Amino acid sequence: MLEQKLREVIRDIPDFPSPGIIFKDITPVLKDATLCVDIVNEFADKLKDVDIDAIAGVESRGFLFGLMLATKLGIPFVPIRKQGRLPYKTIAESYKLEYGQATIEVHEDALDAGTKVLIHDDLLATGGTVVASAKLIEKLGGVVVGFSFVISLDFLNGAGRLRRFSDNIISLVRY
């Protein structure tokens, strides 16, 4: 079972990035090409009945499987990056963090109005970054048709914040 395999491979890093946090590290997953293919295939299978025109991946770990999934589905990939990292004209969305504020951006020509977009990131925690990503997609005239994550930290209730955009929330392993 894929979920069990992921639980065995994902590594816990205590007190990172700050004391009291247990960071779920997916980098050991990346050492196993077969497991990476299995992850992409599982996402594709779970999304087979969802009409998706593009996948938006959230910097930086959302690029890993987001791009692989977009390639498998034969659809465009849209990078959502931290402020100042995209070379062309952008639109931005700021959001609050526990310790301050962050801003993410997307190219202003990343998608056409009406484009149906799946937003992908490696991990769903409180949902702040992904909510900001969904707002960016909507600012461009896109329609958020779902979210996909390798990991969901369900005890932080991030999915509840995403439901106003879409009820289609896929996570391969839940903690």
N, C-alpha and C positions, 0 to 999 in steps of 0.2 A: 504494500500500500504506500502510495506516494507521501501521504502525510507522515506516516511513521518514519520513512526514510529521511524526510526533511528534519524531523525532530532529532534524529540521530546525528545529523550532519551540522545543523545550525549550532553555533557555539555561543554560549553565554559569556559576556565580558562584564564582570562586576565593577561598579563605580565608574562607568564610562557613559557619557562624557562628564558626568559629575557624580559625587557621592550619593549612594542610594539607588542609582539607576542600574538595571541589569540590561545591557545592550545585547540585542539579538543580532549576531554577526553572520551574514550570509556568505562571506567570502570563501569559507570551506566548500560551499555548494559549487562555486565556480571552478573548482579543481576537478569536478566530475562532469565531463562532457555529456555522458549518457543521462545523468540526472538533470542537467540543464535542458536537454531535448525533451525529457519526460515532463518537466515543468511547462514548457511551451505547449506541448501536445495536450496537457491537462487543461490549460487555459483555453486553447482552441476548442477542445471538446465542450467545455462548460459554456462557451460563447457561441456555439454553432447555430443557435436560434436567435441570436441578437444581431440586428442590422447595424453594422459598424462601417463607417467610411474612413476613419483614421484613428490612430492611437496616439495619445499625448502621454509622454513619459516625463516624470518629475525628476529633476536633477538630484543626485547623480545616479543613485542605484536604480531608479525607475527607468533609466536608459537601457539597462542590461537586458532584462526580459521583455521590456516594452518594444524595443527595436526588433528583437528576435520574433516576437509575436506578430508585429506588423508585417515583417518579411514573410512569415509563414502564411498570413492571411492575404498577402499581396495588396496591402493598403499602405498609405503614407504614415510616416512617423513624425510627430510634432514634438520637438524638445521644449520643455518648460524649464527655464534656468534661473539661477540667482541673478539679481540685478547687476547689470554691467558686463555680462558674459556673452551676450548675443551681439553679433556684429552689425545687424541691420536695424531699421526702425522697429521699435517695440511698443507694446502696451504693458502696463505694470499693475500689480495688485499687491498691496501691503496687508500684513496680518500680524496679530499679536502672538508672541511666544511667552512662556512663563517668565523669561528673563529680559524681554524687550520686544523688538519688532523686526520683521524681515520683509523683504520685497522680492517677488518673483516676476519674471517677464516672459513674453512670447513674442515672436515676430508678428508684426501687424498684418502680414500677408500669409500667415501660417495655414489658414483654412478659409474656405468660402462660407458665407451665410448658409445655414441649413445643414452643414456637415455634421453627421452623427459621430460623436467622439467617445471612445472609451479612455478613461484616465487610468494610467498604471503607475504604481510605485511599489517598492519592495516591501514596505511595512506601513500598516495603518496603526497609528497610536491615537492621539487626540483628534486628528483629522484636520488640523489648521492649515497645513500646506496644501492638502488635497482640496479643501473648500476654496482656498484662494485660487487654485488651478481651475476648478470648475467655474469660478467667477470670470477668470480670463477667457475661458472657452466661450462663455455666454456673451462677454463683451465683443468677441469677434463674430457673434451671430451663430455660433455652433450650438449643438444640442448634446448635452451629456447623456449618454445612453447606458453608462455603467462605470464601474470601478473594478480594478483587479489588483490584488496584493499577494505576494508570496506569504506574508505573515500578517496576522491581525492580533493586536493586544486587546482582546475584547473587554477586559476589565477597565479600560480607559474610555469606553463608549464612543469611539470615533465614528462608528457606523451611523449612529443616531444623527450626527451632524451632516452626513452625506445624503440622507434619504430625501431631503428637499430637492435634490438634483436628480436622483435615480434610486430606486429600490434594488437595482441589480448590482450587488456588491459581492464579489468573489474573493475569498481568501483560501489559500491552500492549506495553511496550518494556523491554528488558533491557540492563543495562550490566555 
